[in-house]
Amino acid sequence: MLSTAASSAAQSILAGVGVDHDIQRFPGNPDVNRLDGHAAGWMWLGGVTLFSHLTLRVEDSRGGRIVNSQAFTVDIDGRMPAIQSSLTHVTRSTAVLAGFTHALFARIHLTYLAGASSTRVRRTFSTNAPLFVLVGPSASNSSVSITTDDHSALIVGADVTAELAPHLGVIAGIRRQSLHVEPDVSGYGTRPLVGVIWRF
């Protein structure tokens, strides 16, 4: 009987949902890479704690739209049209992590995590330049191109969880991972997060 109770207490299942804020930074001139920015998103997570201190997690984060808009004028045969362009990108990451968790106080736990993230960055570029630069029948009101980049990266993070009631708690944490988009632009994303968790 004591053995069964100890085994039950040594493991638990975690599930939760939350919101995060994706802050992305890329090196170089922002007029060239145009990818720096931040956006709110949402995430879900699930995991299991084994032997009281070993934790395994699966997390899926869906970021919001990060938009970079620019406008400039150009001399075209004596005309000065305003050329406008917009680059919008959305990031989705699915991560598998492992880590160490321990009690800071009776109802508060700290967790340290590391793992691998599969990330997709979808970029949409639009501009009204063809309207002014091209002539018919090539001219159009706008030009839109969509690019999708998939890559894997190391992800690290830390959480603090607080139990509010039996099986119900809150989680606050941070995740950091590298980002890569073609042709050869690398940066990093930092995501503070907060959510609600259920522990079974």
N, C-alpha and C positions, 0 to 999 in steps of 0.2 A: 504494500500500500504506500509506504513512504517512497519507494523507488518510482512508482507511477506518478506521484505528485511532483517529485523532483524533475522527472522527464518532461511533464506538462509545463512546468514553470520555466524550463530552460529554453523553450521555443515559443515563438508567437508569429502570427501572420499580420502583415501591415498592408492597408490599402488607403489611398487618399487622393484628393484632388486639390488643386491650388492655382494660384496666379503667379506669374513671374514677370520680370522686367529685363529684357534682353538688351545689353549694352555692348555694341560691337565696335571694335577699333581696328583699323588697318593702317600700316605705315605709309609714308609718302604724302604727296600733295593731294589733299582731298578733292581738288578740281579734276584730278586724274582718276583716282579710284572711286570716288563718290559713294563709298559703301559705309562710311562712318555713320552711326546713328543709334537710335534706341527705340524700342517699342514694347508695349505690354502684350502678354500672351497668357496661355493657360497650359496646365500640365496635369497628368495623372501619374501615380506611382503605385507600385506594389512590391512587396518583399517579404522576407522571412528572416527571423533571428534565430540562430542556432547556438546551443551551448552558452546561452546568456550574453555572449559578447561578439559573436560572428554574425554579420548581417549581409544579406544578398538582396539586391534591388534591381528592378526594371522600371525605367522612367521614360515617358514620352512627352516632349515639350513642343508646342506649336506656337511659334512666335507671331506677333502682329506684323503689319506692313511698315517697313522702314523706307521712307520716301526722301529722295534728293531731287529738288527741282532747280533748274538754272535757266536764265534768260540773258541774251545778249543781242546787240544789233550788229549788222554787217552791211557793208556797202556793196550793193548789187546793181550795177549800171545806174548809179546815182540814186537808187532807192535805198532806204535804211529800214528794212523789215526787222521785227523782233523775232528772233529764233528762240523757241522755247523747247526744253527737253525735260523729261522726268525719268528717273531710274528708281524703280520700286523693287525691293527684294523681301522675300519671306523665307524664314529658316524653320526647318523642322528637324528635331534630333530625337533619336531613340537610343537610350543608353543602358548598358548592363554594368552594374557596379558591385563591388564588394568592399567591406570595411569592418571597422571595429566600433562597437558601441559600449557605453558604460554610463552608470548613473552618476549624475552630479549631485542631485538631491533625491529625495524619495520619489517625487513625481516628475523629475526633469532628467532627460538623458541627452548626452552628446554623442554624435556619430561622425566618423571620418571615413570618406569614401574615395575610391579611385576605380577607373574602369575604362571601357571603350564606348565611343559614341558613333553611331551611323547618322550622318547629317546630310540633308538636302537643302540647297540654296536655290531658290527660283527667282530669277531676275527678269523684270519686264522693263524694257526701254522704249520710250515713245518720244516722238519729236514732230514738230510741224515744219521742219526744214524743207521737205520735198515740195511743199506748197509754194515756196519762194525760190528755191534753187533750180528745180526741174521745170521743164515745159511739157505741155500736153503732147501725146496722151500719157506720158510718164508721171505727170504731176498728180499728187493726191493730197487730201487734206492733212494726213498724218502718216507716220510710219511707226509700226510697232514690231518689236522683236522680243522673243522670249527665250531665255537660256536657263537650263537646269544643270546644276553641278552636284554630284554625289561624292562624298569622301568619308573616311573613317578617321577618328582622332582620339587622343587621350583626353579623358575628362576627370577632374578632381572636384571635391566639394566637402562641405561640412554641414551638419544639421544640429539643431536643438529642438527637442520635442518636449511638450508639457502635457501631462494628463489632466484633463478637466473633469472627467467623470469616468466610471468604469467603461472601458473600450473606446472612449472618445477623447481626442486630444488635438492639439495644434502643432504645426511644424513650421519652423523658419530656418532658412539656410541659404547657401550660395553655391553656384556651380561655375566652373571656368573650364573652357576648352578652346583648342585652336580651330581656326576656320580656314578653308581654302577654296578659292574660286578660280576658274580658268580665265586667262591663259596661265598666269603664275602670280597670283595675289594671295598672300597669306596674312591672317590677322588672328584675333582672338575674341571670344565672346564671354561676358561675365553676366550671370543671371541670379540676382537675388530672388528669393521665392518665399511665399507664405501660403499655408493651406490648412486643411482639416484632415485628420486621419482617424481611421477606425482600426483598432487592434483586437485580434481574436486569439 
